[in-house]
């Protein structure tokens, strides 16, 4: 169900994003869990989109491991990765304006975040079988 998926996503995003903090596992706070639940519930994106978004976050963090995520940056990170995964996998993806409305992030910021995220990933949204297998365990 959406709640379990949202809690899983929130915990995974926090664990990936704050990996270098010295703690093995960073639990997500309730506000971020609620944000994930609201976004997933509003968009009803399929599970492959969610999985791809988590892979993108892992890749983003891996491309600059010293990056320390600011408090409360997880929501923006989750939103932009989910948006890009939705665009990559779905021919009828939501528009940036819709993502802005769903997430509460201003459209101009959504557009900037998208460009910055794509730049860090070198505009490569393709996922290898190896990356997929790592997440299917």
C-alpha contacts under 8 A as a table, 3 or more apart, distances in Angstrom:
res1	aa1	res2	aa2	distance
1	X	4	X	5.66
1	X	5	X	6.38
2	X	5	X	5.08
2	X	6	X	5.92
2	X	37	X	6.44
2	X	40	X	6.81
2	X	41	X	6.47
3	X	6	X	5.03
3	X	7	X	6.20
3	X	37	X	5.87
4	X	7	X	5.18
4	X	8	X	6.14
5	X	8	X	5.05
5	X	9	X	6.07
5	X	37	X	7.81
6	X	9	X	5.08
6	X	10	X	6.02
6	X	33	X	6.17
6	X	34	X	7.75
6	X	36	X	5.10
6	X	37	X	4.78
6	X	40	X	6.99
7	X	10	X	5.07
7	X	11	X	6.12
7	X	28	X	7.97
7	X	33	X	5.61
7	X	36	X	7.51
7	X	37	X	7.56
8	X	11	X	5.27
8	X	12	X	6.08
9	X	12	X	5.08
9	X	13	X	5.95
9	X	36	X	7.16
9	X	54	X	7.59
10	X	13	X	5.29
10	X	14	X	6.21
10	X	28	X	5.61
10	X	32	X	6.44
10	X	33	X	5.43
10	X	36	X	6.46
11	X	14	X	5.24
11	X	15	X	6.06
11	X	26	X	7.17
11	X	27	X	5.62
11	X	28	X	5.13
12	X	15	X	5.04
12	X	16	X	6.06
12	X	54	X	7.57
13	X	16	X	5.25
13	X	17	X	5.83
13	X	54	X	7.02
13	X	57	X	7.26
13	X	74	X	6.75
13	X	78	X	7.11
14	X	17	X	5.12
14	X	18	X	5.77
14	X	19	X	7.90
14	X	25	X	8.00
14	X	26	X	5.80
14	X	27	X	6.65
14	X	28	X	5.89
14	X	74	X	6.77
15	X	18	X	5.54
15	X	19	X	5.58
15	X	24	X	7.51
15	X	25	X	5.45
15	X	26	X	5.23
15	X	27	X	7.30
16	X	19	X	5.25
16	X	57	X	7.38
16	X	58	X	6.17
16	X	61	X	7.17
17	X	57	X	7.69
17	X	58	X	7.85
17	X	61	X	6.54
17	X	68	X	7.37
17	X	69	X	6.12
17	X	74	X	7.40
18	X	21	X	5.53
18	X	26	X	6.89
18	X	68	X	6.63
18	X	69	X	6.41
19	X	22	X	7.09
19	X	23	X	7.04
19	X	24	X	6.82
19	X	25	X	7.53
19	X	26	X	7.91
20	X	23	X	7.44
20	X	65	X	7.67
20	X	66	X	7.39
20	X	68	X	7.46
21	X	68	X	7.92
23	X	26	X	6.61
28	X	32	X	6.38
28	X	33	X	6.54
29	X	32	X	5.54
29	X	33	X	6.34
30	X	33	X	4.96
30	X	34	X	6.03
31	X	34	X	5.08
31	X	35	X	6.15
32	X	35	X	4.87
32	X	36	X	6.18
32	X	72	X	7.82
32	X	74	X	7.39
32	X	75	X	6.48
33	X	36	X	5.17
33	X	37	X	6.17
34	X	37	X	5.01
34	X	38	X	6.03
35	X	38	X	5.14
35	X	39	X	6.14
35	X	75	X	7.00
35	X	103	X	7.79
36	X	39	X	5.22
36	X	40	X	6.01
36	X	75	X	7.59
36	X	78	X	7.90
37	X	40	X	5.27
37	X	41	X	5.85
38	X	41	X	5.12
38	X	42	X	5.95
39	X	42	X	5.18
39	X	43	X	6.03
39	X	102	X	6.26
39	X	103	X	6.47
40	X	43	X	5.33
40	X	44	X	5.48
40	X	45	X	6.55
41	X	44	X	5.37
42	X	102	X	6.83
43	X	102	X	7.78
45	X	49	X	6.28
45	X	50	X	7.15
45	X	86	X	7.25
46	X	49	X	5.58
46	X	50	X	6.79
47	X	50	X	5.05
47	X	51	X	6.20
48	X	51	X	5.04
48	X	52	X	6.03
49	X	52	X	5.09
49	X	53	X	6.13
49	X	82	X	6.81
49	X	85	X	5.33
49	X	86	X	5.65
49	X	89	X	6.75
50	X	53	X	5.07
50	X	54	X	6.42
50	X	82	X	6.40
50	X	85	X	7.39
51	X	54	X	5.21
51	X	55	X	6.34
51	X	135	X	7.83
52	X	55	X	4.99
52	X	56	X	6.19
52	X	82	X	7.75
52	X	85	X	5.70
53	X	56	X	5.03
53	X	57	X	6.32
53	X	78	X	7.30
53	X	81	X	4.76
53	X	82	X	4.81
53	X	83	X	7.96
53	X	84	X	7.36
53	X	85	X	5.33
54	X	57	X	5.05
54	X	58	X	6.25
54	X	78	X	7.91
54	X	81	X	7.32
55	X	58	X	5.06
55	X	59	X	6.10
55	X	131	X	7.46
55	X	135	X	7.84
56	X	59	X	4.97
56	X	60	X	5.92
56	X	81	X	6.13
56	X	85	X	7.93
56	X	125	X	7.67
57	X	60	X	4.96
57	X	61	X	6.13
57	X	77	X	7.25
57	X	78	X	7.55
57	X	81	X	6.48
58	X	61	X	5.22
58	X	62	X	5.98
59	X	62	X	4.89
59	X	63	X	6.10
59	X	121	X	7.30
60	X	63	X	5.32
60	X	64	X	6.91
60	X	117	X	7.40
60	X	120	X	6.53
60	X	121	X	6.25
61	X	64	X	5.45
61	X	65	X	5.38
61	X	67	X	7.17
62	X	65	X	5.11
63	X	120	X	7.04
63	X	121	X	7.40
64	X	67	X	5.74
65	X	68	X	8.00
69	X	73	X	6.23
69	X	74	X	7.54
70	X	73	X	5.40
71	X	74	X	7.49
72	X	75	X	6.48
73	X	76	X	5.50
73	X	77	X	6.30
74	X	77	X	5.01
74	X	78	X	5.98
75	X	78	X	5.15
75	X	79	X	5.99
76	X	79	X	5.02
76	X	80	X	6.13
76	X	105	X	7.81
77	X	80	X	5.47
77	X	81	X	6.15
78	X	81	X	5.30
78	X	82	X	5.96
79	X	82	X	5.22
79	X	83	X	6.04
79	X	99	X	7.67
79	X	103	X	7.04
80	X	83	X	4.99
80	X	84	X	6.17
80	X	110	X	7.16
80	X	113	X	6.65
80	X	114	X	6.09
80	X	117	X	7.55
81	X	84	X	5.19
81	X	85	X	6.08
81	X	117	X	7.97
82	X	85	X	5.06
82	X	86	X	6.01
83	X	86	X	5.12
83	X	87	X	6.26
83	X	94	X	7.69
83	X	96	X	7.80
83	X	99	X	7.02
84	X	87	X	5.02
84	X	88	X	6.06
84	X	114	X	7.60
85	X	88	X	5.02
85	X	89	X	6.11
86	X	89	X	5.42
86	X	90	X	5.58
86	X	93	X	5.72
86	X	94	X	7.41
87	X	90	X	5.54
87	X	91	X	6.97
87	X	92	X	7.79
87	X	93	X	5.09
87	X	94	X	7.37
88	X	91	X	7.76
88	X	125	X	7.24
90	X	93	X	5.22
94	X	98	X	6.00
94	X	99	X	6.83
95	X	98	X	5.19
95	X	99	X	6.47
96	X	99	X	5.00
96	X	100	X	6.11
96	X	107	X	6.74
96	X	110	X	6.76
96	X	111	X	7.14
97	X	100	X	4.95
97	X	101	X	6.28
97	X	107	X	5.87
98	X	101	X	5.04
98	X	102	X	6.11
99	X	102	X	5.06
99	X	103	X	5.92
99	X	105	X	7.90
99	X	110	X	7.78
100	X	103	X	5.36
100	X	104	X	5.49
100	X	105	X	5.00
100	X	106	X	5.62
100	X	107	X	5.21
100	X	110	X	6.55
101	X	104	X	5.36
101	X	105	X	7.19
101	X	106	X	7.91
105	X	109	X	6.63
105	X	110	X	6.49
106	X	109	X	5.35
106	X	110	X	6.34
107	X	110	X	4.94
107	X	111	X	6.24
108	X	111	X	5.19
108	X	112	X	6.34
109	X	112	X	5.02
109	X	113	X	5.95
110	X	113	X	5.12
110	X	114	X	6.08
111	X	114	X	5.17
111	X	115	X	6.42
112	X	115	X	5.25
112	X	116	X	6.19
113	X	116	X	5.11
113	X	117	X	5.93
114	X	117	X	5.21
114	X	118	X	6.08
115	X	118	X	5.19
115	X	119	X	6.07
116	X	119	X	5.04
116	X	120	X	6.31
117	X	120	X	5.26
117	X	121	X	6.35
118	X	121	X	5.03
118	X	122	X	5.99
118	X	123	X	4.68
118	X	124	X	7.39
119	X	122	X	4.86
119	X	123	X	5.78
120	X	123	X	7.52
121	X	124	X	5.68
121	X	125	X	7.35
127	X	131	X	6.36
127	X	132	X	7.05
128	X	131	X	5.27
128	X	132	X	6.46
129	X	132	X	5.04
129	X	133	X	6.04
130	X	133	X	5.15
130	X	134	X	6.25
131	X	134	X	5.19
131	X	135	X	6.73
132	X	135	X	5.33
132	X	136	X	6.28
133	X	136	X	5.04
133	X	137	X	6.79
134	X	137	X	6.14
